[in-house]
Amino acid sequence: MPDVRPADPLGAVRNLGILAHVDAGKTTVTERILYVTGTTHKRGEVHDGTTVTDFDPQERDRGITIFAAAVSCDWDGHRLNLIDTPGHVDFSDEVVRSLRVLDGAVAVFDAVAGVEPQSESVWRQADRFGVPRIAFVNKLDRAGADLDWAVASIRERLHPAPLVVQLPIGSEDGFEGVVDLVRMRAWVWADGRDGGADGRGSEGGVREGAVPEVLREEAERRRRVLEEAVAELHPGALEEFCAGSGLSARTLAGALRDLTRTGEGVVVLCGSAYRNRGIEPLLDAVVAYLPSPSDVPAVRGTPDGTDRTQGAGRPDGADGVEQERAADPDAPFAALAFKVNATATGRLTYLRVYSGTIRKGDAVWDTGARRTERVGRILRVQADRHAQVDRAVAGDIVAVVGLRSARAGSTLCAPDASLVLEPPVTAEPVVSVAVEARTGTDTDRLVAALARLVEEDPSLVVRTDDETGQTVLSGLGELHLEVAVEKIRRAQGLDVRVGRPRVAYRETVVRGVAGLLHRHVKQDGGAGQFAQVVLDVEPLGVASENADGDLGGSATGFEFRSAVVGGRVPQEYVRAVEAGCRDALGEGPLGGHPVTGLRVVLKDGATHVKDSSEMAFRTAGRLALREALRASTMALLEPVVEVTVTAPDDAVGGVLGDLSARRGRVTGSTTRAGAAVVTATVPLAELFGYATRLRSRTQGRGVFTARPVGYAPAPAR
């Protein structure tokens, strides 16, 4: 790699995440990075329960990542702030919150399985946040591993331009190194199971040398393919490519850096993290191609509109106007809290500092809680271990102690320069269980434990069922809720009873109503209330009723627009009507489920010179939409998931029959590495207990993954 040491301190920082499908090896990649950089002196193993980042007892027991863990290490004069994210779909909210604060990412793929369902999901999430990525094809030492096949799956399913910069030396169990196609040099590792004395090249760990003669022709061919692919995408590289016999290593590396940061291409590397092969070139690529905090656009936010000295709106009228904060240590302080963790030693709030500097003892303004907090301590995080520091500057990812009210998504800023940053969107729960303490004396402790859970994980929701009085815990899947309940049992020593899982249904409009008039009049002495609205309600998108009376689509969401002319309803009252309609969406007429998939149009209205107000129109909007929904043809929606089942060929018949019995619709079937891979869309309610059933039908050899794909019509109940 070329010398990429920056002149400014921010340029020496990389904030990146490790993203992948479950079991692709991202935690092992993280552990090897920590070992190779000298941060740890013994490689942690997932199967032994000795990993640094999977430190929670449940993570070690289950062998999967459940909670995003932050670590820091140094490589080639750069500091890498690294977040190891979960791969299971039930914990995708942790991934989203992490992506919101990262500048780059390494996407890890299995060289045998290629792009898997959750790989695709986290890739799309990274697209939404504009996070530049490089790809690492892992497990090249496995039987059936094929770099070219894995790259083809990246191209077909993720649709980037994959730019392969390495050629494997050896295959499957004989994989021993890679050829760097940028510099045309070879990296060869000794037995990666012990990696030499320190795994970093001394005493036979890794050797760099000339390309093996047997691979020279193939390496030159692949280098030419790489140059052509880069020249097609990069104008500067195209100019040099056409002018001479090819691209220099310097030009090629610069073009790869530009294409990575714009998202027009993705650099692909390969290796075997378990055998400690390919990690050093991966670290070089992180430094060379992924952006630093000073390379990404300035963060944007809006003032929170509060003058702390007067308790009123800002006098400069800047409310709602977007502002930028550059990644400058001397700028006003602004940071986003992306994770909260209650530990035995205190409440940790994880921050990404976007601008300014924060020091121990500083006062910060929490725009969510609208209160001033004081920073007790600032910690550099190493998973479950921490090192205290005196300050954190723009570009840092740290944890702070002393913030009592900050939540994930809260903006913390300088009290005299307020700014509200856009928080990550929290996923909507789809599965619920009733929970209760086994003894009445533990009820209060359970309530406190649930409140702490929700504080740490915003994707969990706790409510009380109005009909039964039960406490209901809702989350993103069976495993999500199982982990949450087990955490209460272990951390609090509570004996908790859990009911059967239930899915979160929705209601939608199949056929709406037009011209529904509602007049809200209330007179009880003094100023009265008057508001009149006329609403049209119709299905949103493709939701419609076909000739057989079945729902033909499952569009979700809510749209509101005004078609009022002549100023018959002032704009501030229009906004109040919309707020009232949103209030009415919480409870539908079929079974009290939330309503989605509809469009409301305010057609007309009337006001009273004295008695009309925003409150009156909000009430009118709420009551009018409830009346309209009762008059509409409604349908029930249920959450559906895409299931990918991998099973032996001789068990496919049983798998297909079981999916059909669960109201599944098979959408694809392929053969991969000697096993059948079946993809189907299945109602979430039918998947409870499926893992046990699949194991029994396949003699323990079948596995499945699932990811949410939306809502579909539910059968009549």
N, C-alpha and C positions, 0 to 999 in steps of 0.2 A: 504494500500500500504506500501511496505517497505520504510525505510528511504533512499531517493535518493539524499540527499543534497550533492553536489559535493565539492571537495576540491579546484578546480580551478575556477576562475571567469567565464571563458567561459562556463564551465559546468553548470552554473546557468542560461543560456540563452536558450530559445526555439524560433526559428523563424518558424512560422507555418501559414498555410492558412486554410480557411474554404471553402470547395468545395462542390457544390451540383447543382442539377437541380433547375430551377426556382420554387419558392414556396415550396421547401422542408424544409425551416425554418432556413437557415444558418444565415441570418441577426439576427433573434430572438436568435439563439444560441450565436452569438457574443454579442448581447446586454445583455444577461443573464450572460455571462462570465464577462463583464465589471461591472455588478451590484454585482455579487457574490464576486468578488475580491476587491470590495470597490472603484473601479475607478470612478464609477458613483453612485449617491445616489437615482436615480429614474430610473426604468426600462423603456427603450424606446420601443415603439410599432410601428410596421410597419403600421398597419391600422390607427393609430392616427397621423402618420407623425412626430413622436418624437424620432426617432432613432438617435444614435450618428454617425454611419458609413454611413447611407443613408442620408447625409446632403444636397445633391444637390436638388434644388427645383423640378427638373424633377423626381428624384428618389422618393421624397415624394408624388408627384402628381400621379405617375404611380404605386407606391407600389412595385417597383422592384429595385434591385441593378444594377446600370449601370457602375459605376466607382469603381475600386478596392480602398479600404480605409484601411490605416494602423493605428493601435492603439497599445498601450503598456499597460501592467498591471503586477501586481506582485501576485504570488501565492506560498505559502510554501517556501519562500526564493529564488524563481526563477523569472526572468523577462521573460514575454511572449511578443514577438513582433508578433502581429496578423494582418493578412491581410484578410479582408472580400472581396471575389471575386464575380463578377456577375455570375448569373446562366443562363441567356438567351444566346442562341447560337450566336446572333449578336454581343455580346461583349466578345467572347471567346479569342480574342487577349489579353484582359486585364488579363485573367486567365493565358495564356501562359507566359506573361511577369512576372507575380507574381510567378509562379511555378519555373521560372529560378533562383530566388534568395531565395527560401525557403528551409529549411532543413527537414520539415515534414508537414503533413496536416491532418486535420480532414475532412473526407468525410461524409456528412450528407445525410441520406436517409429517405424518407417518409415511415412510418410503414404500410400505406395502399397501396401506389403505388409501393413500392420497388425501384428497379433500373429503372430509367427513361432515355430517350435518352441522355440528356445533362449530367446526372450522368455518363453514360458510356463514353461519350466523354472526360470529364475532368479526369476520371480515366485513360484513355489511355494516355492523355497528361502527367499525373503524372508518368506513367510508363516510358515514353520517357526520362524524366528528372531524373528518379531514386529517386523520392521523397517518403520516407516511409510514410505510412498512418495508421490511426486507423479509424474505422467506428463508427458513432453514428446514431442509428435508432431512429428517432424523431417522434413526434406526436403519441405516444402510447396511448394517451387519446382519440383518434378519434374512431368513430364507424368503425368497420372493421379492426382495427389495429391488426397486427399479426407479432410478432417478428420472429417466425420460418419461416414464408413465406418470409419475407423480407430478411432473411439470405439466404434462398434457392435461391432467385433471385440474390443475390450477388455472390453466388457460380456458378450459371449457366451462368450468363451474363458477369461477370468480371473475373471469373476463379482464384481467390486467394483461399487460405485455410482460411475460416472464423473461428476465434477462439472466441467463444461467452463466455464472462467472467461475464455476469450478467443474472439473472432470474427476470422477472418482478413480482412485487407484485400487484395483481389486474389486471384487463383488461379494456380497453376502458375507459368509464367515471369513473370507479372504480380504475383506475391505481393510486397507491399512493407511490410506492417506488420500490427498486431493491434489490436483493440479490447479494452481491459481492462473486462470486464463487472462487476467489483467496484466500481471507481471511475467507470466509464463515461467513460473517457478513451482516446484513441488514441495508439499509438506507431507512428511511421512512420520507416523507415530510408532513408538514401541508398543509392547503389549499394553493396551489401554486399560486393562483391568487393574494394573497397578501404576501405570503412567509415569514410571521413573521416580526419582526421589521427590520431586515437587510438581510434576506434571507440567512444567513450564519450559522444558527443553534441556534442563541440566541432567546429566547422567542418563542420557538416552531417551528422555521424554518425547521430544519432537525434533526432527531434523528438517532443515530447509535446504534444498539443493536444486539441481537441474532437473528438467522434465525427463522421466525415464525414456530411453530411446524407443521402446516398444509402443509408447503412447504419443510420441512426438507428432506423428502425422495426424492422429485423431485430435490432439490438442490444437494443432494449427487449424484444422478444419472448423472446430468449434469456436476458436477465437475469431475466425472469419465470419461465422454465423452471428456471433455476438456483436461484432463491429457493424455488420449490415443492419441488425435489429436496432442498435443504438443510433446509427446514422439516419434511419427512417424517422426517428422520433425527435432528434436533437439537431437544430439548424447548424450550430457551431461544429458538431461532429461531422455532419454531412459535408460541410465545406472542406474540412481536412480530408475526409474519406475520398471525395471526388478529386482532390488536388494531388494526392500521392498514392502510395501503395497500401495505405491503411491508417489506423489510428495509433498514436503513441499511447503509452501507458498513462501518461499524465492527462491527455485529452479524454481518454476513455473513462478514467476514474472521475474526472470532473463532470462528464456528461452523465455518468451513472448517478452521481450525487444530485445533479439537477433533476433528473427524471424521477428519482425516488422522492424528492421533496415536493415535486409538483403532482405526484401520483400517476404520472403517465407511464411509468414502468415500475416493476418490482424486481430487485436484485435477488437471485436465488443462489443459496449456498447449500452445502450438504455435509453430513457427518454422522457420527454415532456418539451421542452424549454419554450413554452408559459406558462405552469403552473409551471415553475421554478423547475422541477424535473429531476434530473440526471446530473446537471451541475457540482457539486462538485466532484463526481467520475470521470467525464470526464476530469476535470482539473488535478486530480491526475494521470490519465492515460497519459495525455500529458507529464507531468513531468517524469513519470516512464518509458514510452516506446519510445517516440519520441526522436531523437538524438539532441544533442547540437552542436554548430559550431565546437567544438573540436572533435566530434565523426565522422563527415563526412570527406571524403577524401579531401586532399588539392586541392585547385582550380588550374586548369592548364590553361596556356596561352602561347602566343608567344611574343617575343620582337617586338616592332613596327619598329625597324631598323633605328631609327633616333637618331643622336647625336645632341642634342640641341645646343651645342657650335659650331659645325662645319657645321650643316645642311646637313650632309652626312650620309651614311650608317654606321652602327656600325663597329668599327675597329676589334672587336673580332670575326666577322663572325658568330655570333650567330643567325642571322636572320632566322626565320622559325623553330627554334628548340624549342620544347615545354619545358616550365619551370613550376615548382610547387611553389605555395605560401601557406605556412601553415597558419592556423588561429592563428597567433601570433601577439600580439600588438607591439612587438619589431621588426617585419619584415618590409621590405619596404611596403609602402602603396599601396593598390590596391583595387578598388571598381567598381561596375557595376551600372550604372544608369538604373533604370527600369521604371521610370515614371516621366513625367514632367507636372507641373501644373502651369499655369499662373494665379495668383491671383491679387486682387486689391492692395495687399501690396508687391508684387514682384513675381519673377519667382522661384518656388520651384522645385528642382531636388531631387528625391528620390533615395537614394543610399543603396546598400547592401555592407557593408565593409567586404572584405574577408581577408585582412591582414593589419597589421600596425595600425597606429593611425593618425587621422586627427584632427587638431585644428583650431579654428577660426583664420583667417588671413593666413593660409598656402597656398602656391602655389602648384597647381596640374597640371599634364599634361593630356590634353584631347586627347586621341589617335585617336578619330574619326575626330575631327576638326583640329587636329595637331596644338594645341596652348596651351599656359599656361594660366590658370585661377586662380583667387584668391578667396578663400572661405570667404564670408562675415559673415555669421552666420550659426550655426548648430542647428537644431531643433529636439526635440523629439516630434513625431507626435501623436496627438489624433484626428484622422479624420480631421475636419476643425479647430481644435485648436492646438496650438503648445507651447512647453516649450523650452526655449533656454538653451543649454548646452555648456560647454567649449570645449568638444572633443567627438569624437566617436572612438571606437576601433574595432578590428576584431570581427566579429559576430554581430555588430550593424546594425539596419535598421533605418536610419535617413533621414531627408530632409535638404538640404543646400540651402542657398541663396547666390547669387553672380555669379553663373555660367551662362554666356550668351550664350554659344554655345552648351552645352551638350544636347544630345538627348537621348531618350529611346534606350538602347543598347550600349551607349558609355561607354568606359572604362576610368576611372580616376585613375591615378597612380602617384607615386613619380617621379619628373622630371629626377632624376638620376638613376631610376630603372624602365624603361618602361616595360609594359606588356599589351598585348591585350587579353581580355577575350572574349570567344565566345558569341556573342549577341543572344537573342532569335529570332527565325525566325518569321517574320511578315507574317500574313495571306494575301492571294491574294484577292483583292476585286472582288465581283461577281455582284454587282448591282451599277448602275450609275444613277444620275439625273443631269439635267442641272439647274444651279442656276444663278440668276441675280438680281441685285438690282432694285427695282421698279422705282427708280429715278436715272438718270445719275450721279447726284452729289454724290451719295453714292457708286459709283463703286469702288473707291479707298479704302473706308472703308471696303467694302466686301472682296476685295483682301487681305487686312491685316488680317481680321477676319478669312478667310480661311487658311491663312498661320499659324496663331496661332493654329487653330484646328489641322492641320497636325502635327505641332510641338508637341502637347499634345498626339495625337493618330496616331501612324505610320501606322495603318491599313486603315486610310483614305488617299485617293489620289486625288489630284486636277490637272487637265490638261485643256488645251484649245483645243477644237475640230478644226482640221485644215480646215474642210469643212464649218462648220457653224460659227466658231468664238466664240461659246458658251463656258462658263466655266462649266466644268463637274466635279462633285463631286462623287467619287466612294467609296463604303464601303462594309461591310459584310452582309448587309440585309436592308430591308425596315426600320425596327425600328432603326437600326444603323444610317441611313441617316436622318431619322426623328428627332432623338435626336440631331444630329449634327446641323441641320438647326435651330431647336428650340433654341439651345444654342446660336447661332449667334443672333437670334431675341431678346432673353432675355438679353444677356450680352452686346450686342452692340447697341440695340435699332434700328436694321435695319429691314426694310420691304423687305423681300426676296421673289421672285417668284421662284417656283420649278416646273420643268417639270415632265412628266411621268417617272417612274422608267424604266430602261432598263438593261438587263442582260449583263454580259461580256462573249461574245462568244469566242471560240478558233477554230483554224484550225489544222487539223492533216493530216498525210500522210496515204492514204489507200493502194496505190500501188506506190512504189518508182521507182527510175531509177538507173542504174548501169553504171559505167565507164564514167561519165560525165566529160569531159575535159574542163578546163577553163584556158586561158592564159591571164594574165594581163601584158600589156606592155604600158609604158608611158615614152615619151621622150620629154622634153620641155626645153632643155638646161641644162648643168651641169649633175649631177648624175641623172640617170633615175630610173625607177621602172620596175622590172621584177619578175614575179612569175607564176609558172604553177602548177596547182593542178588537181588531178583526184579523184572524189568523188563517193562513193556509198551512196544512200539515201534509207532507208527502214523504214517500220513502227516499232515502239517500242512495245515490248510485244505482246499483243493479238490483236492489231489493225490490221485488215485485211479485205478484201472484199470477201463476200461469193458469192455463185452462182447467187443469185438474184441481186447482185450489192449493197447490203446493208452493212453498216459498222457493223462488228461483234464484235467490242470491243471499249474501250475508254481509252486505256493506255495514261498516261500523263507523261511529263518529256522529257529530252533530254540527249542522250548519244553521246559521241564522242570518237573515238579511231583511232589509226594510225596502218596501215598495211604496211607501207613503209619499204622496205628492202634495204640494201646496203648503207644506209646513204644518199639516194638521196634527202631527205629533212631533214636538220639539226633539232635537237630537239627544238631549240628556235623558228624556223619557224613553227614547228608543233603546238606549243602553240599559235602562232599568227593566224594560220588557224582556230583553235578552237575558239579563240576570235572573229574572223570575222564571223564564223558560228553563234555564239550566237548573234552577232549584227543583223544578218538577221532574227532571230526568232521573232523580234518585229512586223513584218508586213507580213502577208500571202497574197497569190495571190487571194484568193476568195473575201475577203472584207476588207483587211487590219487589220484583227484580229491577235493577237499573235499566234504563231505556237507552238504546243506541240506534244508529242507522236511520236518522230522520233529518228532514230539512223543514224549518219553520220560516214562513214569510209573513211579516207584518204588513198587511194590505191597507189598513185604514185605522182610524182611531178618532177619539174626541177628547177634549180637555175642558176643565172648568176654570174660570179665571181665578178663583180663590182656593178651591178644594183639591186641585190636581197637584201631585207631588211625585218625586221619584219613588217613594215608598208605595204610593197608591198604584203606580204603573207596574212596579215589581210584583205586587200582590196580584194585580190583574193578569200579568203574564203567566204567573205560576198557576192560577186557577183556570185560566183559559186553556193552557196546554193540557192540564189534567182532564178537563172536559173534552178536549179534542181527542185525546188518546182513548178515552172511554168510547167515543163515537167511531173510532177508526177500527179497521181490521188489524189485529195484532198477532204476532207469532213469537214463539219462544226460541231463543238461540242457545246453543251449548258450545263450549270451547272444544276445538279439535286440534289434534297434533299430527305432525308427520312422523311416522315411526319407520326407522330403518333397522331391519332384523338381519343379522348375519347368522347363518345356520348351515350345518352340513347338508350336502345335496340330498341324502337319503331322508332328511327330516322336513324337506320343503313342503310336501303335501300336508303334513300335520300343521305346519306353521300357517299355510294359506287358509286351511279350514278354520283354524282358531281365529285368525284375523277376520274372516267373513262372519263368524259367529259373534264377533264383537262389533259388528256394523262397520267394519273396515272396508275401505275401497283401495285395492292394490293399484299403484300408479307406475310401478316399474320393477324389473327383476333382472339382475346381472350376475355374472360369476366373477369372483375376485379371489385370487390366491387359493383356489381349490374349494371355496365355499360359496354358497348362494347368498346374494344380498337382495332382500325384498324391501321395497319402499311402499308404504301405504298410509292413507289418511284415516285416522281412527278418532272417534269421540273420546275425550279425556276421561269421561265417566266410566268407560269400558276398560280402561287400562289399569285400574286398581288391582294389584295382585298379579299383574301380567308377568313380572320377572320370574316368580315362582313357577307359574304355568309353563313359561317358555323353557325353563331349565328341565322340567319334567318331560316335555315333549321332545327335547333334543339331547337327553341323557347328559345334561349339564354343559353341552358344547355350544349352545346358542346364546347370543347376546343381542341387546337392542339399545337404541338411543331414540330419543323423542325430542322434538322441538315444536313450540306453539306456532300455528299458522293462521289463527283467527277463530271466527265463530261460524257455525253452520246451523241450519234449521234442526230443531230437536223434534223427535217423534211425539205425538200426542200422548199425554200422561193421564 
